[in-house]
Amino acid sequence: MAANSRLTIAVHALTWLALSERRGRAVLTSDQVAASVRTNPVVIRRSLGHLRQAGLVTVRHGAGAGWRLARPPDEITLLDVYAAVEREPLFALHPSEPNQECPVGRGIRPALGRFYGDVDRALRRELAGTSIAEVLDETLGAEQE
């Protein structure tokens, strides 16, 4: 199973927008963002579209068209980004009912449901504690090492 990169692409895009804003250029085109991510601009537009629906970015059309942060980067958490781009839970239970005649089949859903709930809460707690500004600062710090 391939890993999901939606969160990574969205965080990358927001971090690039934050750096651009910090450098005095608040608006970037999807082509400019795509060049940093090294992906197709369509992928970036789709990701930024989800971020716009969540109120994390805005878009301007016409002259000076492009994307910009809707809030300061220190007010955008990774949990905000995760909520905007991830539509499915991290882990899913069986798509069909397990065999209820089997002792494992009978108890696996409640057991895994509890464990998966714990993991989801821990993930959300960690993501809520990190902002795009912090990701940018760490990214730039890694660049200087």
C-alpha positions as CSV (number, residue, x, y, z in Angstrom):
1,M,0.0,0.0,0.0
2,A,1.4,3.4,-1.0
3,A,1.8,6.1,1.6
4,N,-0.5,9.1,1.4
5,S,1.4,12.4,0.7
6,R,-1.5,14.8,0.7
7,L,-0.5,16.3,4.1
8,T,3.1,16.6,3.1
9,I,2.3,18.4,-0.1
10,A,-0.1,20.8,1.7
11,V,2.4,21.6,4.4
12,H,5.1,22.1,1.8
13,A,2.9,24.5,-0.1
14,L,1.9,26.5,3.0
15,T,5.5,26.6,4.2
16,W,6.6,28.0,0.8
17,L,3.8,30.6,0.9
18,A,4.9,31.5,4.5
19,L,8.5,32.0,3.3
20,S,7.4,34.0,0.3
21,E,5.3,36.2,2.6
22,R,8.2,36.6,5.0
23,R,10.4,37.8,2.1
24,G,7.8,40.4,1.0
25,R,6.0,38.5,-1.7
26,A,2.7,37.4,-0.4
27,V,1.3,35.8,-3.5
28,L,2.5,32.8,-5.4
29,T,1.1,31.0,-8.5
30,S,0.3,27.3,-8.4
31,D,3.2,26.9,-10.9
32,Q,5.6,28.5,-8.5
33,V,4.5,26.3,-5.7
34,A,4.6,23.2,-7.9
35,A,8.2,24.0,-8.9
36,S,9.2,23.8,-5.2
37,V,7.2,20.6,-4.6
38,R,8.3,19.2,-7.9
39,T,4.9,18.0,-8.9
40,N,2.2,18.9,-11.4
41,P,0.5,22.3,-10.8
42,V,-2.9,20.5,-11.0
43,V,-1.9,18.5,-7.9
44,I,-1.0,21.8,-6.2
45,R,-4.3,23.5,-7.2
46,R,-6.3,20.6,-5.9
47,S,-4.4,20.7,-2.6
48,L,-4.7,24.5,-2.3
49,G,-8.4,24.2,-3.1
50,H,-8.9,22.0,0.0
51,L,-6.9,24.5,2.0
52,R,-9.0,27.4,0.7
53,Q,-12.2,25.6,1.7
54,A,-10.7,25.3,5.2
55,G,-9.9,29.0,5.3
56,L,-6.1,28.5,5.3
57,V,-5.4,30.2,2.0
58,T,-7.1,32.6,-0.4
59,V,-6.8,32.9,-4.2
60,R,-6.8,36.0,-6.3
61,H,-7.7,35.8,-10.0
62,G,-6.7,38.2,-12.8
63,A,-3.8,40.6,-12.6
64,G,-1.4,39.5,-9.8
65,A,-3.2,36.1,-9.6
66,G,-2.0,33.6,-7.1
67,W,-2.4,32.1,-3.7
68,R,-1.6,33.6,-0.3
69,L,-2.0,32.6,3.3
70,A,-5.3,33.5,4.9
71,R,-3.9,33.7,8.4
72,P,-0.4,34.3,9.8
73,P,1.7,31.1,9.6
74,D,2.0,30.9,13.4
75,E,-1.8,30.6,13.6
76,I,-2.0,27.6,11.2
77,T,-1.4,24.3,12.8
78,L,-0.5,21.0,11.2
79,L,-3.9,19.8,12.6
80,D,-5.6,22.5,10.6
81,V,-3.9,21.3,7.5
82,Y,-4.6,17.6,8.3
83,A,-8.2,18.4,8.8
84,A,-8.3,20.2,5.4
85,V,-6.7,17.5,3.3
86,E,-7.3,14.1,4.9
87,R,-10.8,12.8,4.2
88,E,-10.3,9.3,5.6
89,P,-9.3,8.0,9.0
90,L,-5.7,7.0,9.5
91,F,-6.7,3.4,10.0
92,A,-9.9,1.7,8.9
93,L,-11.7,-1.4,10.3
94,H,-12.8,-4.3,8.1
95,P,-15.0,-3.2,5.2
96,S,-17.3,-6.2,5.9
97,E,-18.4,-7.8,9.2
98,P,-15.9,-10.3,10.5
99,N,-17.1,-13.8,11.3
100,Q,-19.0,-13.5,14.6
101,E,-18.7,-17.2,15.3
102,C,-14.9,-16.8,15.6
103,P,-13.7,-15.4,19.0
104,V,-11.2,-13.1,17.2
105,G,-13.8,-12.0,14.6
106,R,-16.3,-11.2,17.3
107,G,-13.9,-9.0,19.4
108,I,-11.5,-7.5,16.8
109,R,-13.6,-4.4,15.9
110,P,-14.1,-3.1,19.5
111,A,-10.4,-3.8,20.3
112,L,-9.0,-2.2,17.3
113,G,-11.5,0.7,17.5
114,R,-10.2,1.6,20.9
115,F,-6.5,1.3,19.8
116,Y,-7.1,3.3,16.6
117,G,-9.0,6.0,18.6
118,D,-6.0,6.3,20.9
119,V,-3.7,6.7,18.0
120,D,-5.9,9.3,16.3
121,R,-6.1,11.4,19.5
122,A,-2.3,11.2,19.9
123,L,-1.8,12.2,16.3
124,R,-4.2,15.2,16.5
125,R,-2.5,16.3,19.8
126,E,0.9,16.3,18.2
127,L,-0.2,18.0,15.0
128,A,-2.0,20.7,17.0
129,G,1.2,21.6,18.7
130,T,3.1,22.6,15.6
131,S,2.5,25.6,13.4
132,I,3.5,26.3,9.8
133,A,5.8,29.0,11.2
134,E,7.6,26.4,13.2
135,V,7.9,24.1,10.2
136,L,9.4,27.0,8.2
137,D,11.9,27.9,11.0
138,E,13.0,24.3,11.2
139,T,13.2,23.9,7.5
140,L,15.4,27.0,7.2
141,G,17.4,25.8,10.1
142,A,18.0,22.5,8.4
143,E,19.1,24.5,5.3
144,Q,21.8,26.3,7.3
145,E,23.3,23.1,8.8
